[in-house]
Amino acid sequence: MTNERKKVWFAFILLGTMLAIAPFLVDASMGRGWVRILDFALLYIMLALGLNIVVGYAGLLDLGYVAFYAVGAYTYALLASPHLGLHLPFWSILLAGAALAGLFGVLLGTPTLKLRGDYLAIVTLGFGEIIRIFLNNLNAPVNITNGPQGISLIDPITIAGVALSGNIPLMGMHLPGTHAIYYLFLLLALVIIFVSIRLQDSRIGRAWVAIREDEVAAEASGINTRNIKLLAFAMGASFGGISGGLFAGFQGFVSPESFNLMESVMILCMVVLGGMGHIPGVILGAVLLTVLPEALRYVGPLEQFLFGRVVVDPADLRMLLFGLALILIMIYRPSGLWPSRIRRREFESDDSVLEHEQEALYDAQR
């Protein structure tokens, strides 16, 4: 075994060990609440990877991705709660939510095949809002979603007859439910990462990139752009459906307010901030935008300690810093914090072409 392979294997073993002990380290140093934040970080990684298929690979700007998240969550809530009197097994509901979300992805993609850029963004934004409004109003004349009150008493995630909601007996110890949820989310996140890598390196992934770069040239080269774009919508939506089902089982409650436009914007920002089309970058963006806003909650107590009062409301400061960070990223790192080598070269070449054009214009004016 060469030295390079030894280094790679050592890095994988070290990363695996850190991921395995992360909930215990966080629990011991920062408290049980931060383990829940880790759980949500893994959930958002799955969401961001799903949106990355649509935005990062295929180049289709989707501002209504939260709709598929909502479809998966409400599928789980309706099939595993007293609301309809159904309590189906966890895995069957999760797969049903993924399939239904994928179907909704095809329904969204079919009428938007000819749209691009801003027009596609507006249509997808409207689709996301339509789903939220439907969920908010489907409580009359037949109560399907319980309207703005949401659905509560949802069955917890149950694996092999063991509910991951309380302390779980394990080899004479008691594993907290948040830790068990972490390992389940980590396993599913790794599966989605594996699928994303395989898609990226496949003919389908190369077809998505071709459509992103130049749809007309892709169609002229023999790529069935219609089917490939619909597949991107369906695959991305199914990942969102899985994440929504996990969210419902984890929280035990869903309501339309959990799936507003800001949630879509946040997921899109995770993809853009980390680096569109680059799986490690998307993971980095999802972790940063999940953990940092929670860390900024400590600004309020810090202000109280330093000034004797809260000068700036922490919620306002979080959004201010969030917006400032996005502006700085778009100015100084338009390709993202961790872009792929291809996109980095594209942006560098675009910058060099722009500089060359500016120099030529300056020489012509002289």
C-alpha positions in Angstrom: 0.0 0.0 0.0 1.4 3.4 -1.1 1.9 6.3 1.3 -1.0 8.2 -0.4 -3.4 5.4 0.2 -2.3 5.0 3.8 -3.0 8.7 4.3 -6.4 8.4 2.7 -7.3 5.4 4.9 -6.0 7.2 8.0 -8.2 10.2 7.1 -11.3 8.1 6.7 -10.7 6.2 9.9 -10.1 9.5 11.8 -13.3 11.1 10.2 -15.3 8.0 11.0 -14.1 7.9 14.6 -15.0 11.6 15.1 -18.4 11.2 13.6 -19.1 8.1 15.8 -18.2 9.9 19.1 -19.4 13.4 18.1 -22.8 13.2 20.0 -21.0 12.1 23.2 -18.4 14.8 23.0 -21.0 17.5 22.2 -23.3 16.3 25.0 -20.4 16.3 27.5 -19.1 19.7 26.6 -22.1 21.8 25.4 -25.2 20.0 26.5 -28.0 17.8 25.1 -29.5 20.7 23.2 -26.5 20.9 20.9 -26.9 17.2 20.0 -30.3 18.1 18.6 -28.6 20.8 16.6 -26.3 18.1 15.2 -29.3 16.1 14.3 -30.8 19.1 12.4 -27.4 19.7 10.7 -27.6 16.2 9.3 -31.2 16.7 8.2 -30.2 19.9 6.4 -27.3 18.1 4.7 -29.8 15.7 3.2 -32.0 18.6 2.1 -29.1 20.6 0.6 -27.8 17.6 -1.3 -31.3 17.1 -2.8 -31.5 20.7 -3.9 -27.9 20.5 -5.2 -29.1 18.0 -7.8 -31.5 20.5 -9.2 -29.5 23.7 -8.8 -25.9 22.5 -8.7 -25.9 19.8 -11.3 -28.8 20.7 -13.6 -28.6 24.5 -13.1 -32.4 24.8 -12.5 -33.0 27.6 -10.0 -35.6 26.2 -7.6 -37.0 28.5 -4.9 -39.9 26.2 -3.9 -37.9 23.2 -2.7 -39.4 23.4 0.7 -42.7 22.1 -0.9 -41.2 18.6 -1.2 -39.9 18.8 2.4 -43.5 19.6 3.4 -44.9 16.7 1.3 -42.6 14.2 3.0 -43.4 15.6 6.5 -47.2 15.6 6.0 -47.1 12.1 4.5 -45.4 10.8 7.6 -47.7 12.9 9.9 -50.9 11.6 8.3 -49.8 8.0 8.1 -48.3 7.8 11.6 -50.6 9.8 13.9 -54.1 9.6 15.5 -55.3 12.3 13.0 -56.3 9.6 10.5 -56.0 6.7 12.9 -53.2 5.2 10.9 -49.9 4.0 12.4 -48.0 2.4 9.6 -44.3 1.2 9.9 -41.6 3.8 9.7 -39.7 2.5 6.6 -42.9 2.1 4.5 -44.0 5.7 5.3 -40.5 7.1 4.6 -40.5 5.4 1.2 -44.0 6.5 0.5 -43.1 10.1 1.3 -40.1 9.9 -1.0 -42.2 8.5 -3.8 -44.9 11.1 -3.4 -42.4 14.0 -3.2 -40.8 12.6 -6.4 -44.2 12.6 -8.1 -44.7 16.2 -7.0 -41.3 17.0 -8.4 -42.3 15.7 -11.8 -45.6 17.6 -11.6 -43.6 20.8 -11.0 -41.0 20.1 -13.7 -43.4 19.2 -16.5 -45.0 22.6 -17.1 -41.7 24.4 -16.5 -39.5 22.6 -19.0 -39.3 25.6 -21.3 -38.6 28.1 -18.5 -35.1 29.3 -17.4 -33.5 31.6 -15.0 -35.7 34.1 -13.2 -38.9 32.8 -14.8 -38.3 29.3 -13.4 -37.4 30.8 -10.0 -40.7 32.7 -9.9 -42.8 29.6 -10.9 -41.1 27.3 -8.3 -41.5 30.0 -5.6 -45.2 30.1 -6.4 -45.4 26.3 -6.3 -43.8 26.3 -2.8 -46.3 28.9 -1.5 -49.3 27.0 -3.1 -48.3 23.8 -1.2 -48.0 25.8 2.1 -51.4 27.5 1.6 -53.1 24.2 0.7 -51.7 22.6 3.9 -52.9 25.6 5.8 -56.5 25.5 4.4 -57.2 21.7 4.0 -59.2 21.5 7.2 -62.6 22.3 5.6 -65.0 21.0 4.5 -63.0 17.7 5.2 -60.3 18.0 7.8 -57.2 16.5 6.1 -54.3 18.5 7.4 -55.8 20.1 10.5 -55.1 23.5 9.0 -52.9 26.0 10.8 -53.0 24.0 14.0 -50.8 21.3 12.5 -50.7 17.6 13.3 -49.4 16.6 16.7 -48.9 13.3 18.6 -47.0 11.9 15.6 -45.5 8.5 16.2 -41.7 8.6 17.0 -39.2 7.0 14.6 -39.3 3.3 15.4 -36.6 0.8 14.3 -37.1 -2.9 14.9 -39.8 -2.2 17.5 -37.6 0.3 19.4 -38.8 3.9 19.5 -36.0 6.5 19.2 -37.7 9.0 21.4 -36.4 8.2 24.9 -33.5 6.4 26.6 -32.7 3.1 24.7 -31.2 0.2 26.7 -28.0 -0.9 25.0 -25.5 -3.3 26.5 -26.3 -2.3 30.0 -26.3 1.4 29.2 -29.0 3.9 28.2 -28.5 5.6 24.9 -30.3 8.9 24.7 -32.9 9.2 21.9 -31.1 12.3 20.4 -28.0 10.2 20.1 -29.9 7.3 18.4 -31.5 9.8 16.0 -28.1 11.2 15.2 -26.8 7.8 14.2 -29.9 7.1 12.0 -29.6 10.5 10.4 -25.9 10.0 9.8 -26.5 6.6 8.2 -29.2 8.0 5.8 -27.0 11.1 5.1 -24.1 8.8 4.1 -26.5 6.9 1.8 -27.6 10.1 0.1 -24.0 11.2 -0.2 -23.1 7.9 -1.8 -26.1 8.2 -4.2 -25.1 11.8 -5.1 -21.5 10.8 -5.8 -22.7 8.0 -8.1 -25.1 10.3 -9.9 -22.4 12.9 -10.3 -20.0 10.4 -12.0 -22.7 8.8 -14.2 -24.0 9.5 -17.6 -27.0 11.2 -16.1 -24.8 13.5 -14.0 -22.8 14.5 -17.1 -26.0 15.1 -18.9 -27.2 17.4 -16.1 -23.9 19.3 -16.3 -24.2 19.6 -20.0 -27.7 21.1 -19.6 -26.5 23.5 -17.0 -23.7 24.8 -19.2 -25.7 25.0 -22.5 -29.1 23.4 -22.9 -29.3 24.1 -26.6 -25.9 22.4 -27.2 -26.8 19.5 -25.0 -30.0 18.9 -26.9 -28.1 19.2 -30.2 -25.7 16.5 -29.0 -28.5 14.0 -28.5 -29.4 14.5 -24.8 -33.1 14.1 -24.1 -33.2 17.3 -22.1 -36.9 16.9 -21.2 -36.5 13.5 -19.4 -33.1 14.5 -17.9 -34.6 17.7 -16.3 -37.6 15.8 -15.0 -35.3 13.2 -13.5 -33.4 16.0 -11.7 -36.6 17.4 -10.3 -37.8 13.9 -9.2 -34.5 12.9 -7.6 -34.0 16.1 -5.7 -37.7 16.1 -4.6 -37.4 12.5 -3.3 -34.4 13.5 -1.1 -36.6 16.3 0.2 -39.4 13.9 0.9 -37.1 11.6 2.9 -35.9 14.6 5.0 -39.4 15.7 5.6 -40.5 12.3 6.9 -37.5 12.3 9.3 -38.3 15.8 10.4 -41.9 14.8 11.3 -40.8 11.7 13.2 -38.1 13.6 15.0 -40.2 16.6 16.0 -43.5 14.8 16.6 -45.4 17.8 15.3 -45.7 19.5 11.9 -47.5 22.7 10.8 -47.5 24.8 7.7 -45.4 27.5 9.4 -42.4 25.1 9.3 -42.3 25.2 5.5 -42.3 28.9 4.6 -40.3 30.7 1.9 -37.5 31.5 4.3 -36.8 27.8 4.7 -36.4 27.4 0.9 -34.1 30.4 0.8 -32.0 29.0 3.7 -31.6 25.6 1.9 -30.6 27.4 -1.3 -28.1 29.5 0.6 -26.5 26.3 1.9 -25.9 25.1 -1.6 -24.7 28.5 -2.9 -22.5 29.3 0.2 -20.8 25.9 0.2 -20.3 25.6 -3.6 -22.9 24.6 -6.1 -22.4 21.1 -7.6 -19.7 20.2 -5.1 -20.8 17.7 -2.5 -18.2 18.5 0.3 -18.9 22.2 -0.3 -22.7 21.7 0.1 -22.1 19.7 3.3 -20.0 22.5 4.6 -22.6 25.1 3.8 -25.4 23.1 5.5 -23.3 22.6 8.7 -22.3 26.3 8.8 -25.8 27.7 8.3 -27.3 25.3 10.8 -24.7 25.7 13.6 -23.7 29.4 13.3 -27.2 30.9 13.8 -27.6 28.8 16.9 -24.2 29.9 18.2 -25.2 33.5 17.7 -28.0 33.1 20.3 -25.3 33.5 22.9 -24.8 37.1 21.8 -27.8 38.3 23.9 -26.3 37.0 27.3 -22.9 38.4 26.1 -24.3 41.8 25.6 -26.1 41.6 28.9 -22.7 40.8 30.6 -20.8 43.6 28.8 -23.2 46.4 28.7 -25.8 45.5 31.3 -28.5 45.4 28.8 -29.3 43.9 25.3 -28.2 46.5 22.8 -29.2 44.6 19.6 -31.8 41.9 19.6 -30.1 38.6 18.9 -32.6 37.6 16.3 -32.0 40.8 14.3 -28.3 40.5 14.7 -28.4 36.9 13.4 -30.2 38.0 10.2 -27.9 41.0 9.8 -24.7 38.9 10.1 -26.3 36.2 7.9 -27.1 38.8 5.1 -23.6 40.4 5.5 -21.9 37.0 5.1 -23.8 36.2 2.0 -23.0 39.6 0.4 -19.3 39.1 1.2 -19.3 35.6 -0.2 -21.0 36.7 -3.4 -18.4 39.5 -3.8 -15.2 37.7 -2.9 -16.0 34.0 -3.3 -18.8 33.8 -5.9 -18.0 30.1 -6.5 -18.6 29.3 -2.8 -16.5 28.5 0.2 -15.5 25.1 -1.2 -16.1 25.0 -4.9 -15.2 22.1 -7.2 -12.1 22.5 -9.3 -14.2 22.8 -12.5 -16.3 25.7 -11.2 -13.2 27.4 -9.7 -11.6 27.3 -13.1 -14.8 28.6 -14.8 -14.9 31.6 -12.4 -11.2 32.3 -12.8 -11.5 32.1 -16.6 -14.6 34.4 -16.5 -12.6 36.9 -14.4 -9.7 36.8 -16.8 -12.0 37.3 -19.8 -13.7 40.3 -18.1 -10.3 41.9 -17.2 -9.1 41.4 -20.8 -12.3 43.0 -22.1 -12.0 45.9 -19.7 -8.3 46.4 -20.8 -9.3 46.3 -24.5 -12.1 48.9 -23.9 -9.7 51.1 -22.0 -7.1 50.9 -24.8 -9.9 51.7 -27.4 -10.9 54.7 -25.4 -7.4 56.0 -25.3 
